[in-house]
Amino acid sequence: MSKYDALWEYVRKNGTPLFKLTFEEIQDIAGIPIDHSFLKYKKELTEYGYQVGKISIKEETVVFNKLD
């Protein structure tokens, strides 16, 4: 079980081809703040049919892309 499972489930259920979440929204969904370990855990998202696209530290956003 991953600490980001709740986020991955949310992304999978979203179903849209591409969307963006703020760090604050991610914290609300996952129940934990996004931190450097997110870079390691993001690989798990492919099991849910998505991948992490651009991560903007400046804008504090993460883009999620649906896999084909």
PDB file of N, CA, C and O in Angstrom:
ATOM      1  N   MET A   1       0.844  -1.189   0.000  1.00  0.00           N
ATOM      2  CA  MET A   1       0.000   0.000   0.000  1.00  0.00           C
ATOM      3  C   MET A   1       0.883   1.244   0.000  1.00  0.00           C
ATOM      4  O   MET A   1       1.853   1.337   0.753  1.00  0.00           O
ATOM      5  N   SER A   2       0.538   2.167  -0.833  1.00  0.00           N
ATOM      6  CA  SER A   2       1.302   3.408  -0.993  1.00  0.00           C
ATOM      7  C   SER A   2       0.635   4.548  -0.230  1.00  0.00           C
ATOM      8  O   SER A   2      -0.580   4.560  -0.035  1.00  0.00           O
ATOM      9  N   LYS A   3       1.445   5.493   0.191  1.00  0.00           N
ATOM     10  CA  LYS A   3       0.868   6.644   0.883  1.00  0.00           C
ATOM     11  C   LYS A   3       0.070   7.533  -0.065  1.00  0.00           C
ATOM     12  O   LYS A   3      -0.668   8.410   0.385  1.00  0.00           O
ATOM     13  N   TYR A   4       0.208   7.319  -1.367  1.00  0.00           N
ATOM     14  CA  TYR A   4      -0.533   8.100  -2.352  1.00  0.00           C
ATOM     15  C   TYR A   4      -1.690   7.321  -2.989  1.00  0.00           C
ATOM     16  O   TYR A   4      -2.248   7.773  -3.989  1.00  0.00           O
ATOM     17  N   ASP A   5      -2.058   6.179  -2.440  1.00  0.00           N
ATOM     18  CA  ASP A   5      -3.144   5.370  -3.022  1.00  0.00           C
ATOM     19  C   ASP A   5      -4.439   6.160  -3.200  1.00  0.00           C
ATOM     20  O   ASP A   5      -5.106   6.023  -4.225  1.00  0.00           O
ATOM     21  N   ALA A   6      -4.802   6.980  -2.221  1.00  0.00           N
ATOM     22  CA  ALA A   6      -6.042   7.762  -2.326  1.00  0.00           C
ATOM     23  C   ALA A   6      -5.977   8.722  -3.513  1.00  0.00           C
ATOM     24  O   ALA A   6      -6.971   8.918  -4.212  1.00  0.00           O
ATOM     25  N   LEU A   7      -4.819   9.310  -3.736  1.00  0.00           N
ATOM     26  CA  LEU A   7      -4.635  10.212  -4.876  1.00  0.00           C
ATOM     27  C   LEU A   7      -4.713   9.439  -6.183  1.00  0.00           C
ATOM     28  O   LEU A   7      -5.376   9.885  -7.119  1.00  0.00           O
ATOM     29  N   TRP A   8      -4.055   8.299  -6.267  1.00  0.00           N
ATOM     30  CA  TRP A   8      -4.068   7.505  -7.503  1.00  0.00           C
ATOM     31  C   TRP A   8      -5.496   7.073  -7.845  1.00  0.00           C
ATOM     32  O   TRP A   8      -5.886   7.095  -9.012  1.00  0.00           O
ATOM     33  N   GLU A   9      -6.274   6.682  -6.837  1.00  0.00           N
ATOM     34  CA  GLU A   9      -7.671   6.301  -7.068  1.00  0.00           C
ATOM     35  C   GLU A   9      -8.477   7.494  -7.582  1.00  0.00           C
ATOM     36  O   GLU A   9      -9.289   7.351  -8.496  1.00  0.00           O
ATOM     37  N   TYR A  10      -8.255   8.654  -7.002  1.00  0.00           N
ATOM     38  CA  TYR A  10      -8.942   9.869  -7.434  1.00  0.00           C
ATOM     39  C   TYR A  10      -8.619  10.166  -8.902  1.00  0.00           C
ATOM     40  O   TYR A  10      -9.514  10.480  -9.687  1.00  0.00           O
ATOM     41  N   VAL A  11      -7.353  10.068  -9.262  1.00  0.00           N
ATOM     42  CA  VAL A  11      -6.926  10.338 -10.640  1.00  0.00           C
ATOM     43  C   VAL A  11      -7.581   9.338 -11.590  1.00  0.00           C
ATOM     44  O   VAL A  11      -8.087   9.726 -12.643  1.00  0.00           O
ATOM     45  N   ARG A  12      -7.578   8.065 -11.230  1.00  0.00           N
ATOM     46  CA  ARG A  12      -8.179   7.028 -12.080  1.00  0.00           C
ATOM     47  C   ARG A  12      -9.665   7.306 -12.290  1.00  0.00           C
ATOM     48  O   ARG A  12     -10.164   7.197 -13.410  1.00  0.00           O
ATOM     49  N   LYS A  13     -10.367   7.661 -11.228  1.00  0.00           N
ATOM     50  CA  LYS A  13     -11.809   7.911 -11.323  1.00  0.00           C
ATOM     51  C   LYS A  13     -12.125   9.193 -12.096  1.00  0.00           C
ATOM     52  O   LYS A  13     -13.222   9.328 -12.639  1.00  0.00           O
ATOM     53  N   ASN A  14     -11.180  10.135 -12.152  1.00  0.00           N
ATOM     54  CA  ASN A  14     -11.407  11.379 -12.881  1.00  0.00           C
ATOM     55  C   ASN A  14     -11.703  11.076 -14.347  1.00  0.00           C
ATOM     56  O   ASN A  14     -12.649  11.618 -14.919  1.00  0.00           O
ATOM     57  N   GLY A  15     -10.894  10.210 -14.951  1.00  0.00           N
ATOM     58  CA  GLY A  15     -11.164   9.724 -16.299  1.00  0.00           C
ATOM     59  C   GLY A  15     -10.855  10.650 -17.459  1.00  0.00           C
ATOM     60  O   GLY A  15     -10.884  10.210 -18.608  1.00  0.00           O
ATOM     61  N   THR A  16     -10.559  11.920 -17.200  1.00  0.00           N
ATOM     62  CA  THR A  16     -10.276  12.830 -18.313  1.00  0.00           C
ATOM     63  C   THR A  16      -8.858  12.614 -18.835  1.00  0.00           C
ATOM     64  O   THR A  16      -7.985  12.170 -18.089  1.00  0.00           O
ATOM     65  N   PRO A  17      -8.623  12.925 -20.115  1.00  0.00           N
ATOM     66  CA  PRO A  17      -7.306  12.680 -20.715  1.00  0.00           C
ATOM     67  C   PRO A  17      -6.166  13.472 -20.077  1.00  0.00           C
ATOM     68  O   PRO A  17      -5.032  12.995 -20.018  1.00  0.00           O
ATOM     69  N   LEU A  18      -6.466  14.684 -19.597  1.00  0.00           N
ATOM     70  CA  LEU A  18      -5.416  15.535 -19.038  1.00  0.00           C
ATOM     71  C   LEU A  18      -6.062  16.498 -18.048  1.00  0.00           C
ATOM     72  O   LEU A  18      -7.066  17.139 -18.359  1.00  0.00           O
ATOM     73  N   PHE A  19      -5.484  16.596 -16.864  1.00  0.00           N
ATOM     74  CA  PHE A  19      -5.979  17.577 -15.911  1.00  0.00           C
ATOM     75  C   PHE A  19      -4.887  17.961 -14.930  1.00  0.00           C
ATOM     76  O   PHE A  19      -3.858  17.295 -14.825  1.00  0.00           O
ATOM     77  N   LYS A  20      -5.133  19.044 -14.219  1.00  0.00           N
ATOM     78  CA  LYS A  20      -4.130  19.625 -13.322  1.00  0.00           C
ATOM     79  C   LYS A  20      -4.711  19.752 -11.921  1.00  0.00           C
ATOM     80  O   LYS A  20      -5.870  20.129 -11.747  1.00  0.00           O
ATOM     81  N   LEU A  21      -3.886  19.431 -10.924  1.00  0.00           N
ATOM     82  CA  LEU A  21      -4.260  19.625  -9.525  1.00  0.00           C
ATOM     83  C   LEU A  21      -3.197  20.483  -8.848  1.00  0.00           C
ATOM     84  O   LEU A  21      -2.017  20.411  -9.189  1.00  0.00           O
ATOM     85  N   THR A  22      -3.624  21.285  -7.897  1.00  0.00           N
ATOM     86  CA  THR A  22      -2.668  22.063  -7.115  1.00  0.00           C
ATOM     87  C   THR A  22      -2.102  21.185  -5.997  1.00  0.00           C
ATOM     88  O   THR A  22      -2.676  20.151  -5.656  1.00  0.00           O
ATOM     89  N   PHE A  23      -0.979  21.608  -5.438  1.00  0.00           N
ATOM     90  CA  PHE A  23      -0.401  20.889  -4.304  1.00  0.00           C
ATOM     91  C   PHE A  23      -1.413  20.807  -3.164  1.00  0.00           C
ATOM     92  O   PHE A  23      -1.500  19.790  -2.476  1.00  0.00           O
ATOM     93  N   GLU A  24      -2.182  21.890  -2.967  1.00  0.00           N
ATOM     94  CA  GLU A  24      -3.173  21.926  -1.896  1.00  0.00           C
ATOM     95  C   GLU A  24      -4.292  20.900  -2.148  1.00  0.00           C
ATOM     96  O   GLU A  24      -4.729  20.210  -1.226  1.00  0.00           O
ATOM     97  N   GLU A  25      -4.743  20.811  -3.393  1.00  0.00           N
ATOM     98  CA  GLU A  25      -5.772  19.819  -3.736  1.00  0.00           C
ATOM     99  C   GLU A  25      -5.244  18.409  -3.526  1.00  0.00           C
ATOM    100  O   GLU A  25      -5.963  17.542  -3.030  1.00  0.00           O
ATOM    101  N   ILE A  26      -3.994  18.176  -3.901  1.00  0.00           N
ATOM    102  CA  ILE A  26      -3.378  16.863  -3.715  1.00  0.00           C
ATOM    103  C   ILE A  26      -3.322  16.519  -2.230  1.00  0.00           C
ATOM    104  O   ILE A  26      -3.612  15.388  -1.840  1.00  0.00           O
ATOM    105  N   GLN A  27      -2.954  17.486  -1.411  1.00  0.00           N
ATOM    106  CA  GLN A  27      -2.903  17.253   0.032  1.00  0.00           C
ATOM    107  C   GLN A  27      -4.291  16.904   0.570  1.00  0.00           C
ATOM    108  O   GLN A  27      -4.425  16.000   1.395  1.00  0.00           O
ATOM    109  N   ASP A  28      -5.320  17.611   0.109  1.00  0.00           N
ATOM    110  CA  ASP A  28      -6.685  17.336   0.549  1.00  0.00           C
ATOM    111  C   ASP A  28      -7.129  15.925   0.153  1.00  0.00           C
ATOM    112  O   ASP A  28      -7.772  15.229   0.939  1.00  0.00           O
ATOM    113  N   ILE A  29      -6.787  15.512  -1.057  1.00  0.00           N
ATOM    114  CA  ILE A  29      -7.189  14.197  -1.570  1.00  0.00           C
ATOM    115  C   ILE A  29      -6.392  13.077  -0.902  1.00  0.00           C
ATOM    116  O   ILE A  29      -6.966  12.084  -0.456  1.00  0.00           O
ATOM    117  N   ALA A  30      -5.072  13.239  -0.835  1.00  0.00           N
ATOM    118  CA  ALA A  30      -4.194  12.190  -0.300  1.00  0.00           C
ATOM    119  C   ALA A  30      -4.162  12.170   1.224  1.00  0.00           C
ATOM    120  O   ALA A  30      -3.836  11.150   1.832  1.00  0.00           O
ATOM    121  N   GLY A  31      -4.500  13.301   1.836  1.00  0.00           N
ATOM    122  CA  GLY A  31      -4.449  13.375   3.293  1.00  0.00           C
ATOM    123  C   GLY A  31      -3.066  13.646   3.836  1.00  0.00           C
ATOM    124  O   GLY A  31      -2.849  13.630   5.047  1.00  0.00           O
ATOM    125  N   ILE A  32      -2.124  13.897   2.931  1.00  0.00           N
ATOM    126  CA  ILE A  32      -0.742  14.209   3.308  1.00  0.00           C
ATOM    127  C   ILE A  32      -0.206  15.278   2.362  1.00  0.00           C
ATOM    128  O   ILE A  32      -0.651  15.369   1.218  1.00  0.00           O
ATOM    129  N   PRO A  33       0.737  16.082   2.822  1.00  0.00           N
ATOM    130  CA  PRO A  33       1.324  17.075   1.910  1.00  0.00           C
ATOM    131  C   PRO A  33       2.225  16.404   0.872  1.00  0.00           C
ATOM    132  O   PRO A  33       2.857  15.385   1.148  1.00  0.00           O
ATOM    133  N   ILE A  34       2.271  16.985  -0.308  1.00  0.00           N
ATOM    134  CA  ILE A  34       3.181  16.498  -1.346  1.00  0.00           C
ATOM    135  C   ILE A  34       4.604  16.868  -0.926  1.00  0.00           C
ATOM    136  O   ILE A  34       4.854  17.982  -0.467  1.00  0.00           O
ATOM    137  N   ASP A  35       5.522  15.931  -1.088  1.00  0.00           N
ATOM    138  CA  ASP A  35       6.914  16.177  -0.730  1.00  0.00           C
ATOM    139  C   ASP A  35       7.833  15.557  -1.781  1.00  0.00           C
ATOM    140  O   ASP A  35       7.366  15.060  -2.806  1.00  0.00           O
ATOM    141  N   HIS A  36       9.130  15.589  -1.526  1.00  0.00           N
ATOM    142  CA  HIS A  36      10.105  15.100  -2.507  1.00  0.00           C
ATOM    143  C   HIS A  36       9.883  13.623  -2.849  1.00  0.00           C
ATOM    144  O   HIS A  36      10.193  13.200  -3.963  1.00  0.00           O
ATOM    145  N   SER A  37       9.357  12.840  -1.918  1.00  0.00           N
ATOM    146  CA  SER A  37       9.140  11.415  -2.185  1.00  0.00           C
ATOM    147  C   SER A  37       8.113  11.190  -3.290  1.00  0.00           C
ATOM    148  O   SER A  37       8.050  10.102  -3.863  1.00  0.00           O
ATOM    149  N   PHE A  38       7.307  12.210  -3.596  1.00  0.00           N
ATOM    150  CA  PHE A  38       6.332  12.105  -4.679  1.00  0.00           C
ATOM    151  C   PHE A  38       7.009  11.685  -5.977  1.00  0.00           C
ATOM    152  O   PHE A  38       6.426  10.952  -6.776  1.00  0.00           O
ATOM    153  N   LEU A  39       8.228  12.145  -6.188  1.00  0.00           N
ATOM    154  CA  LEU A  39       8.972  11.801  -7.403  1.00  0.00           C
ATOM    155  C   LEU A  39       9.209  10.301  -7.504  1.00  0.00           C
ATOM    156  O   LEU A  39       9.207   9.741  -8.601  1.00  0.00           O
ATOM    157  N   LYS A  40       9.413   9.653  -6.369  1.00  0.00           N
ATOM    158  CA  LYS A  40       9.605   8.205  -6.349  1.00  0.00           C
ATOM    159  C   LYS A  40       8.267   7.480  -6.543  1.00  0.00           C
ATOM    160  O   LYS A  40       8.172   6.523  -7.313  1.00  0.00           O
ATOM    161  N   TYR A  41       7.259   7.942  -5.848  1.00  0.00           N
ATOM    162  CA  TYR A  41       5.961   7.273  -5.865  1.00  0.00           C
ATOM    163  C   TYR A  41       5.186   7.464  -7.161  1.00  0.00           C
ATOM    164  O   TYR A  41       4.304   6.663  -7.469  1.00  0.00           O
ATOM    165  N   LYS A  42       5.494   8.507  -7.927  1.00  0.00           N
ATOM    166  CA  LYS A  42       4.704   8.800  -9.137  1.00  0.00           C
ATOM    167  C   LYS A  42       4.708   7.658 -10.138  1.00  0.00           C
ATOM    168  O   LYS A  42       3.802   7.575 -10.967  1.00  0.00           O
ATOM    169  N   LYS A  43       5.697   6.778 -10.089  1.00  0.00           N
ATOM    170  CA  LYS A  43       5.761   5.629 -10.996  1.00  0.00           C
ATOM    171  C   LYS A  43       4.572   4.688 -10.801  1.00  0.00           C
ATOM    172  O   LYS A  43       4.160   3.995 -11.731  1.00  0.00           O
ATOM    173  N   GLU A  44       4.029   4.670  -9.590  1.00  0.00           N
ATOM    174  CA  GLU A  44       2.899   3.786  -9.284  1.00  0.00           C
ATOM    175  C   GLU A  44       1.654   4.149 -10.087  1.00  0.00           C
ATOM    176  O   GLU A  44       0.801   3.293 -10.320  1.00  0.00           O
ATOM    177  N   LEU A  45       1.542   5.378 -10.502  1.00  0.00           N
ATOM    178  CA  LEU A  45       0.341   5.859 -11.173  1.00  0.00           C
ATOM    179  C   LEU A  45       0.073   5.149 -12.491  1.00  0.00           C
ATOM    180  O   LEU A  45      -1.078   5.076 -12.919  1.00  0.00           O
ATOM    181  N   THR A  46       1.099   4.628 -13.143  1.00  0.00           N
ATOM    182  CA  THR A  46       0.895   3.937 -14.419  1.00  0.00           C
ATOM    183  C   THR A  46      -0.005   2.715 -14.249  1.00  0.00           C
ATOM    184  O   THR A  46      -0.685   2.315 -15.195  1.00  0.00           O
ATOM    185  N   GLU A  47      -0.020   2.118 -13.058  1.00  0.00           N
ATOM    186  CA  GLU A  47      -0.903   0.980 -12.789  1.00  0.00           C
ATOM    187  C   GLU A  47      -2.372   1.406 -12.809  1.00  0.00           C
ATOM    188  O   GLU A  47      -3.261   0.560 -12.909  1.00  0.00           O
ATOM    189  N   TYR A  48      -2.625   2.687 -12.716  1.00  0.00           N
ATOM    190  CA  TYR A  48      -3.982   3.230 -12.707  1.00  0.00           C
ATOM    191  C   TYR A  48      -4.354   3.862 -14.058  1.00  0.00           C
ATOM    192  O   TYR A  48      -5.411   4.479 -14.195  1.00  0.00           O
ATOM    193  N   GLY A  49      -3.467   3.699 -15.053  1.00  0.00           N
ATOM    194  CA  GLY A  49      -3.759   4.189 -16.394  1.00  0.00           C
ATOM    195  C   GLY A  49      -3.383   5.635 -16.655  1.00  0.00           C
ATOM    196  O   GLY A  49      -3.798   6.214 -17.659  1.00  0.00           O
ATOM    197  N   TYR A  50      -2.600   6.222 -15.761  1.00  0.00           N
ATOM    198  CA  TYR A  50      -2.175   7.617 -15.898  1.00  0.00           C
ATOM    199  C   TYR A  50      -0.681   7.735 -15.656  1.00  0.00           C
ATOM    200  O   TYR A  50      -0.035   6.809 -15.165  1.00  0.00           O
ATOM    201  N   GLN A  51      -0.151   8.891 -16.011  1.00  0.00           N
ATOM    202  CA  GLN A  51       1.222   9.224 -15.663  1.00  0.00           C
ATOM    203  C   GLN A  51       1.263  10.675 -15.196  1.00  0.00           C
ATOM    204  O   GLN A  51       0.409  11.489 -15.548  1.00  0.00           O
ATOM    205  N   VAL A  52       2.277  10.971 -14.398  1.00  0.00           N
ATOM    206  CA  VAL A  52       2.477  12.348 -13.952  1.00  0.00           C
ATOM    207  C   VAL A  52       3.188  13.084 -15.066  1.00  0.00           C
ATOM    208  O   VAL A  52       4.242  12.652 -15.531  1.00  0.00           O
ATOM    209  N   GLY A  53       2.612  14.196 -15.496  1.00  0.00           N
ATOM    210  CA  GLY A  53       3.228  15.030 -16.515  1.00  0.00           C
ATOM    211  C   GLY A  53       4.106  16.068 -15.844  1.00  0.00           C
ATOM    212  O   GLY A  53       5.008  15.734 -15.076  1.00  0.00           O
ATOM    213  N   LYS A  54       3.841  17.307 -16.135  1.00  0.00           N
ATOM    214  CA  LYS A  54       4.652  18.396 -15.606  1.00  0.00           C
ATOM    215  C   LYS A  54       4.338  18.670 -14.133  1.00  0.00           C
ATOM    216  O   LYS A  54       3.176  18.746 -13.732  1.00  0.00           O
ATOM    217  N   ILE A  55       5.392  18.813 -13.348  1.00  0.00           N
ATOM    218  CA  ILE A  55       5.282  19.247 -11.965  1.00  0.00           C
ATOM    219  C   ILE A  55       5.871  20.650 -11.906  1.00  0.00           C
ATOM    220  O   ILE A  55       7.054  20.844 -12.188  1.00  0.00           O
ATOM    221  N   SER A  56       5.046  21.629 -11.539  1.00  0.00           N
ATOM    222  CA  SER A  56       5.513  23.007 -11.455  1.00  0.00           C
ATOM    223  C   SER A  56       5.654  23.414  -9.996  1.00  0.00           C
ATOM    224  O   SER A  56       4.666  23.551  -9.275  1.00  0.00           O
ATOM    225  N   ILE A  57       6.893  23.604  -9.577  1.00  0.00           N
ATOM    226  CA  ILE A  57       7.151  24.063  -8.214  1.00  0.00           C
ATOM    227  C   ILE A  57       6.684  25.513  -8.073  1.00  0.00           C
ATOM    228  O   ILE A  57       6.120  25.896  -7.047  1.00  0.00           O
ATOM    229  N   LYS A  58       6.922  26.304  -9.103  1.00  0.00           N
ATOM    230  CA  LYS A  58       6.553  27.722  -9.071  1.00  0.00           C
ATOM    231  C   LYS A  58       5.037  27.903  -8.925  1.00  0.00           C
ATOM    232  O   LYS A  58       4.577  28.676  -8.085  1.00  0.00           O
ATOM    233  N   GLU A  59       4.268  27.185  -9.748  1.00  0.00           N
ATOM    234  CA  GLU A  59       2.809  27.292  -9.711  1.00  0.00           C
ATOM    235  C   GLU A  59       2.176  26.371  -8.668  1.00  0.00           C
ATOM    236  O   GLU A  59       0.989  26.484  -8.362  1.00  0.00           O
ATOM    237  N   GLU A  60       2.987  25.457  -8.126  1.00  0.00           N
ATOM    238  CA  GLU A  60       2.515  24.443  -7.170  1.00  0.00           C
ATOM    239  C   GLU A  60       1.376  23.618  -7.766  1.00  0.00           C
ATOM    240  O   GLU A  60       0.301  23.494  -7.177  1.00  0.00           O
ATOM    241  N   THR A  61       1.640  23.051  -8.958  1.00  0.00           N
ATOM    242  CA  THR A  61       0.660  22.222  -9.649  1.00  0.00           C
ATOM    243  C   THR A  61       1.312  20.958 -10.204  1.00  0.00           C
ATOM    244  O   THR A  61       2.525  20.895 -10.406  1.00  0.00           O
ATOM    245  N   VAL A  62       0.474  19.963 -10.442  1.00  0.00           N
ATOM    246  CA  VAL A  62       0.901  18.719 -11.076  1.00  0.00           C
ATOM    247  C   VAL A  62      -0.103  18.410 -12.184  1.00  0.00           C
ATOM    248  O   VAL A  62      -1.314  18.478 -11.974  1.00  0.00           O
ATOM    249  N   VAL A  63       0.408  18.071 -13.357  1.00  0.00           N
ATOM    250  CA  VAL A  63      -0.433  17.681 -14.494  1.00  0.00           C
ATOM    251  C   VAL A  63      -0.444  16.152 -14.576  1.00  0.00           C
ATOM    252  O   VAL A  63       0.590  15.495 -14.453  1.00  0.00           O
ATOM    253  N   PHE A  64      -1.642  15.611 -14.785  1.00  0.00           N
ATOM    254  CA  PHE A  64      -1.813  14.169 -14.939  1.00  0.00           C
ATOM    255  C   PHE A  64      -2.291  13.878 -16.352  1.00  0.00           C
ATOM    256  O   PHE A  64      -3.206  14.532 -16.852  1.00  0.00           O
ATOM    257  N   ASN A  65      -1.666  12.888 -16.999  1.00  0.00           N
ATOM    258  CA  ASN A  65      -1.975  12.509 -18.384  1.00  0.00           C
ATOM    259  C   ASN A  65      -2.459  11.067 -18.412  1.00  0.00           C
ATOM    260  O   ASN A  65      -1.840  10.185 -17.817  1.00  0.00           O
ATOM    261  N   LYS A  66      -3.570  10.831 -19.109  1.00  0.00           N
ATOM    262  CA  LYS A  66      -4.080   9.469 -19.272  1.00  0.00           C
ATOM    263  C   LYS A  66      -3.224   8.734 -20.294  1.00  0.00           C
ATOM    264  O   LYS A  66      -2.883   9.284 -21.342  1.00  0.00           O
ATOM    265  N   LEU A  67      -2.880   7.488 -19.983  1.00  0.00           N
ATOM    266  CA  LEU A  67      -2.111   6.662 -20.923  1.00  0.00           C
ATOM    267  C   LEU A  67      -3.039   6.103 -21.988  1.00  0.00           C
ATOM    268  O   LEU A  67      -4.227   5.900 -21.735  1.00  0.00           O
ATOM    269  N   ASP A  68      -2.507   5.853 -23.171  1.00  0.00           N
ATOM    270  CA  ASP A  68      -3.320   5.301 -24.267  1.00  0.00           C
ATOM    271  C   ASP A  68      -3.628   3.845 -24.037  1.00  0.00           C
ATOM    272  O   ASP A  68      -4.301   3.219 -24.857  1.00  0.00           O
TER     273      ASP A  68
END
